[in-house]
Amino acid sequence: MSKLSVLLAMSLSLAFLAGCDTVPSKPPTISSEQYIELTYAATDKLIAQISPQGAGMNKAEPILVATLVSIDELESASRMGRSISEQVAARLTQKGYKVVEVKLRGTLFVKRTEGEMLLSRELMQISQSYRAPTVVVGTYAPASDFIAVNLKVVAAETQLVLAAADYGLPLDANTKTLLSSGR
């Protein structure tokens, strides 16, 4: 093989490899079971944090689960927020906790006031009417290739955070669909 042929072959190989680097990679896709299991695992972390304290979530007392909201739009809900809150409620129920099924205009929200996360007055009233001392609240934040999810167990009366868990979901076609408002 001549030097020209070798140089041409190497140039074509390098051009091909360089072209491979510019192909955008697709985010990983997870199954519906994996999606749900990630939320269940985060809920289990909340339970584990509360159990040793003996305070907060008590299997004898009702618990409210608020709809998760986008960190950028705290007063609106998406299918993502509603879906995750339903999974948290399901997992708590599976673990023997008394979860109150409340549909207040389709959602229970956490509202931001002057930079601080506070339970809305309406949510406080609902918590009191059901004698639910704890509320599970949360947010999600889409990034370039994943969605950061935060869950917290909050004492309704004092608004103290009793437990917290974070996890991530891949930003794939399924989670993008859930992020759409779907009102």
Wavefront OBJ file of the C-alpha trace (Angstrom):
o trace
v 0.000 0.000 0.000
v 1.347 3.384 -0.898
v 1.869 6.147 1.632
v -0.878 8.127 -0.084
v -3.371 5.265 0.335
v -2.470 4.879 4.019
v -2.837 8.620 4.632
v -6.165 8.651 2.804
v -7.449 5.672 4.820
v -6.347 7.286 8.090
v -7.944 10.596 7.145
v -11.231 8.917 6.304
v -11.123 6.958 9.576
v -10.497 10.112 11.596
v -13.278 11.947 9.766
v -15.651 9.075 10.492
v -14.696 8.967 14.173
v -15.002 12.734 14.491
v -18.466 12.493 12.982
v -19.460 9.945 15.638
v -18.672 12.442 18.374
v -21.197 14.922 17.011
v -24.106 12.479 17.064
v -26.294 13.487 20.030
v -26.836 10.685 22.495
v -30.347 9.872 23.628
v -31.006 9.919 27.365
v -31.517 6.484 28.873
v -35.079 5.233 28.896
v -36.380 3.399 31.918
v -39.356 1.096 32.183
v -42.520 2.089 34.002
v -41.574 -0.364 36.747
v -38.160 1.277 37.189
v -39.771 4.724 37.234
v -42.144 3.670 40.008
v -39.416 1.813 41.915
v -37.303 4.980 42.078
v -40.183 6.821 43.770
v -40.861 3.862 46.076
v -37.176 3.796 47.104
v -37.258 7.528 47.901
v -40.455 7.051 49.927
v -38.798 4.196 51.810
v -35.937 6.601 52.655
v -38.464 9.041 54.127
v -39.975 6.278 56.246
v -36.529 5.150 57.419
v -35.653 8.694 58.531
v -38.888 9.102 60.473
v -39.035 5.664 62.105
v -36.025 6.056 64.433
v -37.292 9.444 65.641
v -40.671 8.082 66.686
v -42.174 11.436 65.728
v -43.870 12.664 62.607
v -45.394 9.923 60.494
v -47.308 7.576 62.690
v -49.202 4.617 61.235
v -52.138 5.428 63.516
v -52.515 9.001 62.213
v -53.573 10.174 58.754
v -51.024 11.582 56.300
v -51.646 13.947 53.405
v -49.601 13.783 50.209
v -49.456 17.056 48.273
v -48.980 17.161 44.522
v -45.346 17.753 43.631
v -44.746 20.986 41.763
v -42.110 22.255 39.381
v -39.480 24.251 41.239
v -40.006 26.953 38.595
v -43.827 26.984 38.699
v -44.872 26.390 42.290
v -48.530 27.181 41.730
v -49.264 24.795 38.877
v -49.201 21.056 38.508
v -48.203 18.702 35.737
v -48.796 15.040 35.160
v -45.283 14.510 36.539
v -46.192 16.010 39.921
v -49.512 14.236 40.141
v -47.986 10.918 39.097
v -45.186 11.034 41.660
v -47.542 12.072 44.473
v -49.839 9.138 43.625
v -46.841 6.778 43.763
v -45.753 8.186 47.146
v -49.294 7.742 48.484
v -49.414 4.182 47.140
v -46.092 3.280 48.763
v -47.086 4.755 52.128
v -50.337 2.788 51.962
v -48.433 -0.410 51.113
v -46.282 0.194 54.205
v -49.346 0.470 56.448
v -49.743 4.244 56.734
v -53.160 5.913 56.605
v -53.068 8.159 53.565
v -56.014 10.513 53.158
v -57.374 10.634 49.609
v -58.094 14.306 49.118
v -58.802 15.929 45.799
v -58.858 19.690 46.156
v -59.321 21.125 42.696
v -57.284 18.146 41.589
v -54.211 19.028 43.673
v -52.723 20.118 46.950
v -50.016 22.696 46.449
v -47.056 24.079 48.271
v -46.663 27.796 47.636
v -43.553 29.992 47.727
v -43.772 33.212 49.711
v -40.806 35.562 49.891
v -38.328 32.815 49.079
v -39.482 30.433 51.791
v -41.353 27.204 51.272
v -44.577 27.279 53.261
v -47.630 25.105 53.346
v -50.540 26.949 51.836
v -53.235 28.098 54.257
v -55.730 25.865 52.451
v -53.479 22.834 52.894
v -53.070 23.658 56.594
v -56.852 23.778 56.971
v -57.246 20.440 55.207
v -54.524 18.936 57.384
v -56.342 20.133 60.499
v -59.758 18.964 59.306
v -58.405 15.440 58.720
v -56.256 15.594 61.861
v -53.251 14.800 59.710
v -50.142 15.989 61.537
v -47.812 15.364 58.590
v -47.810 16.224 54.919
v -45.537 14.905 52.185
v -44.557 17.696 49.795
v -42.073 17.898 46.975
v -40.671 19.543 43.907
v -39.091 18.459 40.646
v -36.636 20.291 38.409
v -35.990 19.268 34.806
v -32.341 19.494 33.732
v -30.728 18.728 30.377
v -30.899 14.937 30.668
v -32.586 14.159 33.993
v -35.267 15.397 36.402
v -34.226 16.113 39.980
v -36.974 15.156 42.444
v -37.147 16.229 46.091
v -39.572 14.809 48.660
v -40.070 16.090 52.220
v -42.174 15.083 55.181
v -43.316 18.279 56.901
v -45.010 18.712 60.270
v -48.235 20.517 59.364
v -48.415 22.533 62.572
v -44.812 23.743 62.771
v -43.774 23.380 59.109
v -40.560 21.699 60.255
v -39.021 19.299 57.758
v -38.907 15.883 59.438
v -37.392 13.877 56.564
v -36.134 14.485 53.033
v -35.086 12.415 50.031
v -33.748 13.296 46.586
v -33.550 11.201 43.445
v -33.348 11.595 39.690
v -35.351 10.389 36.723
v -33.990 10.346 33.169
v -35.434 13.017 30.907
v -36.716 10.695 28.197
v -39.797 10.717 25.965
v -41.969 9.291 28.756
v -40.947 11.788 31.431
v -41.198 14.649 28.911
v -44.810 13.637 28.329
v -45.439 13.652 32.078
v -43.922 17.139 32.326
v -46.553 18.561 30.007
v -49.318 20.247 31.963
v -52.138 17.819 31.155
v -54.668 19.911 33.005
l 1 2 3 4 5 6 7 8 9 10 11 12 13 14 15 16 17 18 19 20 21 22 23 24 25 26 27 28 29 30 31 32 33 34 35 36 37 38 39 40 41 42 43 44 45 46 47 48 49 50 51 52 53 54 55 56 57 58 59 60 61 62 63 64 65 66 67 68 69 70 71 72 73 74 75 76 77 78 79 80 81 82 83 84 85 86 87 88 89 90 91 92 93 94 95 96 97 98 99 100 101 102 103 104 105 106 107 108 109 110 111 112 113 114 115 116 117 118 119 120 121 122 123 124 125 126 127 128 129 130 131 132 133 134 135 136 137 138 139 140 141 142 143 144 145 146 147 148 149 150 151 152 153 154 155 156 157 158 159 160 161 162 163 164 165 166 167 168 169 170 171 172 173 174 175 176 177 178 179 180 181 182 183
